[in-house]
Amino acid sequence: MSVAHLVVVPEASVANVDLTPVAEVHDLVYDHRQIIGMAVDTLRASYRAAADPERLLGPELTLLELLRLHSAIAGEPLGKDTFRRHMMG
């Protein structure tokens, strides 16, 4: 049985850690690929529902910073105009 815990932290707090992008993770055993996929889906869903639910950008942020964060989490570039309309309500 595998158990996982999803924790989202600012990039600066893991500055001295070697990170691997999710898309580059291969050759996992058991159901670990599925577990990572579920974590990514959960994170992406939380960012579709709220601007910055994990508060990665801090209390003051720009729309461009938010767009870059959402694009990184989505795993693809997001359109500026559509994103702005979505965030502004």
Buried (B, 14 or more C-beta within 10 A) or exposed (E): EEEEEEEBEEEEEEEEEEEEEEEEEEEEEEEEEEBBEEBBEEBBEBBEEEBBEBEBBEEEBEEEBBBBBBBBBBEEEBEEEEBBEEEEE
